[in-house]
Amino acid sequence: MKDPSPPGIRLLGELQLVGCDGRAVALPASRKTRALLGYLIATGQPHRRERLCDLLWDGPDDPRAELRWSLSKIRAVLDDKKGMRLKADRERVGVELGNVVIDIQRVRSLLGDDVSAAPIAALKEAASLFGVGEFLDGLDLPLCYRYQEWCMAEREAVSRLHLAVLTSLVERLQGHPADALAYARALTAADPLSESGHAAVVRLLVREGRNKEALGHYEHASRVLEAELGVRPSAELEEARQTLRPTASASVAAKRPARASGIPPVPRPPPSAFVGREAVRALIDQIVAMRTDRPDVVLVTGEPGIGKSRVLAYIGERLTSAGGRAFAARAYEAEAARPYGVWIDVIREILRESPRDGLPTDLGLLLPEMGTVAEAGDRTRLLDAVLGLLRQVVSMRPAAVILDDLQWADEGSSSLLHYVARHIDTTSGLLIVCAARAGEIEDNSAASRVLRSLARDGRLREIELAAMSEAETAQLIRQVDPSLDAAKIFAESGGNPLFSLELAHAHRRGDAGPGRTVEALIAGQLAPLAEGIRETLVWAAAHGRAFTPDDLARSARLDDTELLTALGELERRGLIRPVGGDAYDFTHDLVRQTAYRALSQPRRKLLHRQIARALDAVIGRDGAFAADIAHHAALAEDDDMAAHACRLAGERALRQFANAEAASFAERGLRHAERLAEGPARLELRIAMLKIRVLGATGPGLRPLPPLADTIAEATSDAEALGLQTAAATGHYLLSVLHQEAGDVQQAGTSTLRAAEAGRAADDTTRARQLANTARCLLELETEIGRSRALIAEASAIAGPISLELCELYWARGLLERWDGNEDHAVSSLGRALDLARRDKDRWREYKCLTWLAMLERERGRYADMHAHCAELETVAARLGDDETPFVKTLRALAGLATEEASADDALASALTRLRAVDDKSYLAYALNSAAHLYRQAGRTSQARLCASEALTVASVMRRHSEIAIARALLAPAGETASAQDIEAASGRDDLSVRARAALLASQARPRDSNGGSHAKPAG
C-alpha cells in the first residue's frame, strides 16, 4: 500500500493547506484569520499574544477576544490528523508543522546560498513554484499597517529571489534559445523595467529567426522605459536591436498572415434571469410590497459567488417594477479608509438620476464637486443633510438604498448606516438593503458592531444564502447551453452559482478540466484576450474600484479609440458592466481579483505608481482624493507621496468627524515619513501627522490618549534645533494636550508656556493663535491666571488690527469671563468659539467648547440649554466612535438632582462611577463639588460631606486651587477638614475664581445646623 503523501502548505499564491489525503483543507472565511495563519506559518516561530493583537487588531474594543476567536478557527483547521497543530498558551502562540512541506522552504532548499550555483533542474523547479503567484496573495490588509508592512517586505524578498532565478535560467540556457526565451519572457512579465530581460528577449527572438517579433518587443520595451522612467533604451538593449538582420525565415514570417490575438470569443448571453431560491424571492416580494413586518435593514450574506449581488439586483428590480426607485453602490477594499465612501456614491447616484438645486451646504463635506461647504457645521447637521435628502427622495415614491460588499465599508459609512436606520421608520418608504461576505464581515469591527446593534433592536432581517440545489443549478445552466451536463457541473461547483456559470462557459470553450477552482476558470477566460484588451483589464483591476475611461486614459495612457474598443469587448465578454454615468465596474470582484493576481509584484508597483501620479497630477493634493492617492502610493512604495497624501486624508477625515479613519491615516503617514530622508520637510510632516493622531484620539468619551508624549517631545526638540518655530509650537501644544488630558498639571503648564514662546517667532496668525491657546490651557489648568490675562491681551492686540477671528482667542476669553464671574459674557464668547471651531471643522475644539457651554448653563441653572448642549455632545461622541460620554451623563445627572428627579441619585452614582473609571480627575473634582453643593442645598449633609471630601482629595492631586477652596468651603462648617482660619487665609489668594471666592464667603456666613451642616446657599 502506498504511503500517504506528507501534508503541504502553499504560501506562494493563495494560502493553501493540503492534508495527507492530498485534499485542500477548507480555510476560515475571515481574511484576518487566514492572514494570522499565514503569518504564523511563514515566520515559523511562536509570538507573544500582544504582538499578534498589535499586528492585526489595533483598534477593536477587545483585541484579545478577536485573537481568541481567530485561534479557535485555526485550531479547527490545524489538527494532528493533518500533521499540523496550533500551539498556544497564555503568553505565546505558534504552530507545529512536523514533516509538512512548505513551498517557499522548498524553494530555498533547492537554491541554497547561491542561486547562480544551483543546478538547472533545481532552478526550473523553483521557477515553477514561483509561477503560482505572489507571496500570500489575496491576504493584503492595508488598514493593519504593521502586518501589511511585514507582508510587503516578505513579498519583495520573494520577488527578488524569483527574478534572480529567472535571470540565472536565461543566462545558463543560452545553448537552448527556445527554453531560454520562455524564461526571458517570464522575466520581463515579472519585471517590466528589466532592461537586461528585454534585451535577452530581443536577442533570443533574433536567434530563433523571429526578427519581426524582436523588433516589436524592442519598440514595446522602449515605450515602457520612456513612459515609466523617462529614459531611452540602454546600451545593452540598443546592442540587442543591432543584432536584427533579414533572414529567410524572417521573410517567410513577414509574409505569413498575422496570428490571431486570441481564440474567437464565445459571446455571453445577457444577464440570466433570477432562477431558484423561491423562498428568498417570496420573502423579498413580501418585504417590497410591505405585506409583512418590514425591517429597516435587510442583510444578505453568503460566500463569494453565492448570488448576493443577484439578490440585491432582484430587490431593486422588484421595487422599480412596483413604481419605486433603487440607488445602488458598493464598498471597495481599496477604499476601506475613505470616510463615507459608499454613501457618497449613493448620493451621487441619487443626484445623477434627479439633479436638484439648493442642496444643504453641509453635503459639501462629502461632495467636493459642490464647491461650497457650510461655514459652521457639525456632525448632526451633516448626517441630517443626508437624512433630509433621503426623505426628499421617498416623499415622491418608495426607494431602496442598496449597499453591496459591506464587509469593506469604512467606519464612517457604518455609522451613517446606523444613523439612517434609526431615524427613518419602515412606513417612510425607504428600504435599506446590504450584502456582505459571510466570515469576512466579522473582520470589520465597525460594520459588524452596527449590524449587531440593529439586530438587537429588531431592525435587521438577515437572509443567509445557501448553495443552490441540483435542480436550481440545472435551471441556471440551461440558460447558458441546454446541451451541457448540468449534473456534472453541479457536482463540481457544489451549487455555487458563479462557479456553475464559469464551468458552463468553460465547457462551451472546451477548456474545463476537472478539479479547477472558480478563479482558475476565470483566469482561463482571461488568457486568450488580445494584448491591448488584457492591458486595459489589468489597469482597471489595479484601480480597485469603479472606473471611468478617463481614469484609464490618465494612468495607462491608452489611445481613446483603442480604449473604447477594449472596454466594449470586455463588456461583451461579461467581464465588466456599466454602473451609471460613464463609469464601469467588474461584474464580480473575483474577476478583478483574478486579473490583479496574475500580475507580478514589480508590475503591480508599476501600475500603482502610474495611477498615483496620474491622480496627483490631475487632481492635485486635494483632501477629497487624498485617500486614493495614499492607497496607490503606498502600494507603489512611494513614501513621499504616500506620507503627504495621508496627511491630507487625515485632516479631511477629522473635518468629517471620521476620527478612526483620521488616526489610521496618521499612523500610516508616520510609517511612510520614517522612511524619508532626514530634514526639515520630514520633521514638519511628522509633527503634522502626530497632531492628527492626538486630535483624532480625543473626544467626549474620555478614552485614554495614545502614548505619544516621548515621540512628540523628541520631534519638538528636533524642530527647535532646526529653527522650525511653527512646528515646535505645534509640538509643545500637543504635549500640553496630552499632559492635560492625563491630569499632569505641572507638565501641561510647562508645555503650554513653551508653546507660546516657540510661537513668538512665527507669523502673526500663528503667534496670536499660540498665545491665545496658551492662555486657554492655563485657564483650564487653573494656574498662572495673571499670565493668562496678559497673553489674551497680547493675542488680542495682534488679532485686532488684521481682523483675525480665532477660536482659541474667543475660547480663552470665555474661560476668563467665567473665572471672573461674568457668565453671560462667557457664554457669548464660548458660543462664538464654537461657531469658529465648526467653521474650521475642528472637532476637538468643537466638543471642548460644547463641554464648557454645558457646564456654564448648568451653573446658571438653565438646564434646558444645558441638556441641548449635552445632546450635541452625545451626537459628536457617537460619530467619533465613543459609545459612552461619562461627563455628559454626569452633567445630566446633576441637573436631575437639582430639579429633584426621582432617579437622580442612582443616575448620579452611576455617572460618577464611570467618571472615576476613566480617571478624569479634573471633571471628577468639579462634578463632586457640584453634587456636594446640591446635596447641602437639599439639607442632605451626609452625602454632601462624602462628595466634598472626595472632591478635596481629587482636586489636591490635580492642584486645582479653586476646586480645593470650594471643597474646603463645603466641609468647613462640619469641622471635618479646614478651620475658619484656613478658609480666611485661602480667601485672600489671587488664584481663585469668583465661583470659589463666593463659596468661601458663603461658608463663613452659613449658620450650622444640629448635624454640623448649614442651610445657606453657597455660590456653587
Buried (B, 14 or more C-beta within 10 A) or exposed (E): EEEEEEBBBBBBBBBBBBBBEEEEBEBBBBBBBBBBBBBBBBEEEBBEBEEBBBBBBBBBEEBEEBBEBBBEBBEEBBEEEBBBBBEBEEEBBBBEBEEBBBBBBBBEEBBEEEBEEBEEEBBBBBBEBBEBBBBBBBBBBBBBBBBBBBBBEBBBEBBEBBBBBBBBBBBBBEEEBEBBBBBBBBBBBBBBBBBBBBBBBBBBBBBBBBBBBBBEBBEBBBEBBEEEEEEEBBEBBBEBBEBBEEEEEBEEBEEEEEEEEBEEBBEBEEEBEBBBBEEBBEBBBEBBEBEEEBBBBBBBBBBBBBBBBBBBBBBBBBBBEEEBBBBBBBBBBBBBBBBBBBBBBBBBBBBEEEEEEEBBBBBBBBBBEBEEBBEBBBBBBBBBBBBBBBBEBBEEEBBBBBBBBBBBBBBBBBBBBBBBBEBBEBEBBBBBBBBBBBBBBBBBBBBBBBBEBBBEEEBBBBBEBEBBEBEBBBBBBBBBBEEBBBEBBBEBBEBBBBBBBBBBBBBBBEBBEEEBBBBBBBBBBBEBBBEBBBBBBBBBBBBBBBBBBEBBBBBBEBEEEBBBBBBEBBBEBBBBEEBBEEBBBBBBBBBBBBBBBBBBBBBBBBBBBBBBBBBBEEBEBEBBBBBBBBBBBBBBBBBBBBBBBBBBBBBBBBBBBBBBBBBBBBBBBBBBBEEBEEEEBBBBBBBBBBBBBBBBBBBBBBBEBBEBBEBBBEBBEBBBEBEBBBBBBBBBBBBBBBBBBBBBBEBBBBBBBBBBBBBEEBEEEBBBBBBBBBBBBBBBBBBBBEBBBEBBEBBBEBBEEEEBEBBBBBBBBBBBBBBBBBBEBBBBBBBBBBBBBBBBBBBBBBBBBBBBBBBBBBBBEBBEBBBBBBBBBBBBBBBBBBEBBBBBBBBBBBBBBBEEEEEBBEBBEBBBEBBBEBEBBBBBBBBBBBBBBBBBBBEBBEBBBBBBBBBBBBBBEBBBBBBBBBBBBBBBBBEBBBEEEEBEEBBEBEBBBBBBBBBBBBBBEBEEEEEEBBEEEBBB
